[in-house]
Structure formats: structure tokens, C-alpha cells
Amino acid sequence: MSEFIRPELVPKRKLFTGEEIPCIGMGTFGSDRFTPEEISGAVAGAIRCGYRMFDCAAVYGNEDQIGQVFAKAFSEGVVKREELFITSKVWNNMHGKGDVLLSCAQTLKDLQLDYLDVFFVHWPFANYHAPGCDGDSRNPDSKPFDPEAFIATWRQMERLYDMGLTRHLGMSNMTIPKLEAVLPYCRIKPSLIEMELHPCFQQPELYDYCVSRQILPIGFCPIGSPTRPDRDKTEADIADIQMPELVAIAQKHGVHPAVICLKWAVQRGQIPIPFSIHENEYVSNLRCTVEDPLSEEEMAVMASLDRNCRLIKGQVFLWEGAKGWEDLWDLDGTITK
């Protein structure tokens, strides 16, 4: 029998509604390296080990297999539906009129659920790329961010909320200029926002902006995503888990450096969503939230490791005339056209 970490011991984060959710979840993006069966098998194991939050998405291509796992766990009494916090996302090719509803319906059918806990807009534009494409791929129909188009998509998201198909709405891969452009027009504001967060990419301005508005950050790539797609790797990337200061803290605690990344994330306040198909790894990822916290001094060292090293650059979403992936992220404080 695999190790069980009691879910009630795992620290909680509070949404602006007052609802409490786990401080850590399990991601399900296999980044072209793992089969849907391997990933759904890890989800099954994670439920039995005490995970109660799972981050899914239509584009990951595994929701139907994960749905079978959820259905089995519910029918066998391993966990109740209301004890899980399950998220999914609308993909870029489903932003058109009526498409968001279809996307959500397909996800609910695949995951075998009556409702989602959060439905996210995966990327803030409809720019689509073929699955598994290389980093130089460009879609001629791609366009820069347009607040009006985003709000049109968000109106459909709000209808899903009104219908009870999702309990919360979320945004992902946003910037402060993009949020400034759309938040004033949201009838239902996002409860959570997904962003890349790890020790070498801490996004302090965006993080503080969201927290100050009671939008809870979920951090993807929490250990620096060594298994991310090859198209997202560049020579200048820094490997978080090889940073000497981080390695030294890990040695002091007698754990793998990845565990220190997760402890830092949880103590900082974001919700990390690490992914592993290996039981020893996903068990230690959960267990590290309930024992042996980092000291204030160690947290200060971790804060000093920020190198502004974005790993998921999104260059496959660039439009004609865009200079480079930086244009997706509004680095000068204005929305890049």
C-alpha cells in the first residue's frame, strides 16, 4: 500500500469567496513525453496518496483517461467528488461564439463530471498551433492580444459559471497590462490565475498584483520543468534545481532540490502543480508540504535566486510582424501589437 498523507494536514489557501483549497496540486501535462495511460495512472496513485487538487486541460489529450480514474475513485469510495478540486482549461481553438460551452461540455464528458471547480482561459488569445509542432512553427491566423476578443470569450465563461458548470473562473498566461485591460469589464472576476513560477522566475510584480486583488496564483513549472517540450528549451535557460544555493539548502534538509522548490512555493503562497508519473516523487512532493519547513533565512536565499528566466516562452503563438517571444509578455508595460 502506498504512503497516505492525510489531506486535512496539507495546508490550505483561501479564495476570495472564503473557500479553502489545497496548497499543492498535481499537474497532468505530459509534454509529449508520457502517455495518457501513464499520466492517468499517476492521478490514480496520487488520489490514493492524499492529493485532492488536479490541474487538467483539454489540450493535454488525456482528460478521457483521467475521467475513468475519477469515476473509479468515486465508485470505490476512495474519495468523494466534493473532496476534489478539479480544474480544466479552454484551448485556443475554442474561443469563438458557442465554442467555450462546447469545450466545457466535452471536458465534463471526458472527465465524467457534473461540474468543474475552475475553468481557465488557457492562453489569452485564440492563436492555435498544431500539437507537437516545433518552436519555429507559425500560424498565419495568429493575432496579438485584443481586449475585446478576450472579453467576448470571458462572457461565455461567465455563462458557464451562471449555469453551474464551473464553480470558479480563471485566467492563465496573463500580464499586468492585459489584466488592467480586461479586469474592469469582468462581471465575474477570476478566482485564480495560472502563471509560470519557480525560484529562477518569481514574477514578483505580477504575483503581487494578483494577490493584492485576491486572485490566487497557481504556479506551473514549479521545479523549472526539466521535462518541458524541447521547443521551449534555449541555451540561456537556467536549471533551478542545479542552483548551488538551492542545492545547499536541499543537502541541509536531506531532500532532492525539487522538494525545496515546492516548499518555497507553498510558503510563499502560490499553489504549485508539480507533475510526476513516479510514485516516490509525487508522494514526496505532497509530503513536503506537511513537514520540515524552510527557515526565514532559507526563504530569503530562495528569494535571491530570481533570474527572470522564463522557460515557457510561447513563441509558437506569435503573429505575423511580431519580433520574438518577448512580444507575448508586454515587457515594456504596454500590450504589444
Secondary structure in CASP SS format (residue, H / E / C, confidence):
PFRMAT SS
TARGET T0000
AUTHOR 0000-0000-0000
METHOD secondary structure of the structure
MODEL  1
M C 1.00
S C 1.00
E C 1.00
F C 1.00
I C 1.00
R C 1.00
P H 1.00
E H 1.00
L H 1.00
V C 1.00
P C 1.00
K E 1.00
R E 1.00
K E 1.00
L C 1.00
F C 1.00
T C 1.00
G C 1.00
E C 1.00
E E 1.00
I E 1.00
P E 1.00
C C 1.00
I C 1.00
G C 1.00
M E 1.00
G E 1.00
T C 1.00
F C 1.00
G C 1.00
S C 1.00
D C 1.00
R C 1.00
F C 1.00
T C 1.00
P H 1.00
E H 1.00
E H 1.00
I H 1.00
S H 1.00
G H 1.00
A H 1.00
V H 1.00
A H 1.00
G H 1.00
A H 1.00
I H 1.00
R H 1.00
C H 1.00
G C 1.00
Y C 1.00
R C 1.00
M E 1.00
F E 1.00
D E 1.00
C C 1.00
A C 1.00
A H 1.00
V H 1.00
Y H 1.00
G C 1.00
N C 1.00
E H 1.00
D H 1.00
Q H 1.00
I H 1.00
G H 1.00
Q H 1.00
V H 1.00
F H 1.00
A H 1.00
K H 1.00
A H 1.00
F H 1.00
S H 1.00
E C 1.00
G C 1.00
V C 1.00
V C 1.00
K C 1.00
R H 1.00
E H 1.00
E H 1.00
L C 1.00
F E 1.00
I E 1.00
T E 1.00
S E 1.00
K E 1.00
V E 1.00
W C 1.00
N H 1.00
N H 1.00
M H 1.00
H C 1.00
G C 1.00
K C 1.00
G C 1.00
D H 1.00
V H 1.00
L H 1.00
L H 1.00
S H 1.00
C H 1.00
A H 1.00
Q H 1.00
T H 1.00
L H 1.00
K H 1.00
D H 1.00
L H 1.00
Q C 1.00
L C 1.00
D C 1.00
Y C 1.00
L E 1.00
D C 1.00
V E 1.00
F E 1.00
F E 1.00
V E 1.00
H C 1.00
W C 1.00
P C 1.00
F C 1.00
A C 1.00
N C 1.00
Y C 1.00
H C 1.00
A C 1.00
P C 1.00
G C 1.00
C C 1.00
D C 1.00
G C 1.00
D C 1.00
S C 1.00
R C 1.00
N C 1.00
P C 1.00
D C 1.00
S C 1.00
K C 1.00
P C 1.00
F C 1.00
D C 1.00
P H 1.00
E H 1.00
A H 1.00
F H 1.00
I H 1.00
A H 1.00
T H 1.00
W H 1.00
R H 1.00
Q H 1.00
M H 1.00
E H 1.00
R H 1.00
L H 1.00
Y H 1.00
D H 1.00
M C 1.00
G C 1.00
L C 1.00
T E 1.00
R C 1.00
H C 1.00
L E 1.00
G E 1.00
M E 1.00
S E 1.00
N C 1.00
M C 1.00
T C 1.00
I H 1.00
P H 1.00
K H 1.00
L H 1.00
E H 1.00
A H 1.00
V H 1.00
L H 1.00
P H 1.00
Y H 1.00
C C 1.00
R C 1.00
I C 1.00
K C 1.00
P C 1.00
S C 1.00
L E 1.00
I E 1.00
E E 1.00
M E 1.00
E E 1.00
L C 1.00
H E 1.00
P C 1.00
C C 1.00
F E 1.00
Q C 1.00
Q C 1.00
P H 1.00
E H 1.00
L H 1.00
Y H 1.00
D H 1.00
Y H 1.00
C H 1.00
V H 1.00
S H 1.00
R C 1.00
Q C 1.00
I C 1.00
L E 1.00
P E 1.00
I E 1.00
G E 1.00
F E 1.00
C C 1.00
P C 1.00
I C 1.00
G C 1.00
S C 1.00
P C 1.00
T C 1.00
R C 1.00
P C 1.00
D H 1.00
R H 1.00
D H 1.00
K C 1.00
T C 1.00
E C 1.00
A C 1.00
D C 1.00
I C 1.00
A C 1.00
D H 1.00
I H 1.00
Q H 1.00
M C 1.00
P H 1.00
E H 1.00
L H 1.00
V H 1.00
A H 1.00
I H 1.00
A H 1.00
Q H 1.00
K H 1.00
H H 1.00
G C 1.00
V C 1.00
H C 1.00
P H 1.00
A H 1.00
V H 1.00
I H 1.00
C H 1.00
L H 1.00
K H 1.00
W H 1.00
A H 1.00
V H 1.00
Q H 1.00
R H 1.00
G C 1.00
Q C 1.00
I E 1.00
P E 1.00
I C 1.00
P C 1.00
F C 1.00
S C 1.00
I C 1.00
H C 1.00
E H 1.00
N H 1.00
E H 1.00
Y H 1.00
V H 1.00
S H 1.00
N H 1.00
L H 1.00
R H 1.00
C C 1.00
T C 1.00
V C 1.00
E C 1.00
D C 1.00
P C 1.00
L C 1.00
S C 1.00
E H 1.00
E H 1.00
E H 1.00
M H 1.00
A H 1.00
V H 1.00
M H 1.00
A H 1.00
S C 1.00
L C 1.00
D C 1.00
R C 1.00
N C 1.00
C C 1.00
R C 1.00
L C 1.00
I C 1.00
K C 1.00
G C 1.00
Q H 1.00
V H 1.00
F H 1.00
L C 1.00
W C 1.00
E C 1.00
G C 1.00
A C 1.00
K C 1.00
G C 1.00
W H 1.00
E H 1.00
D H 1.00
L H 1.00
W H 1.00
D C 1.00
L C 1.00
D C 1.00
G C 1.00
T C 1.00
I C 1.00
T C 1.00
K C 1.00
END
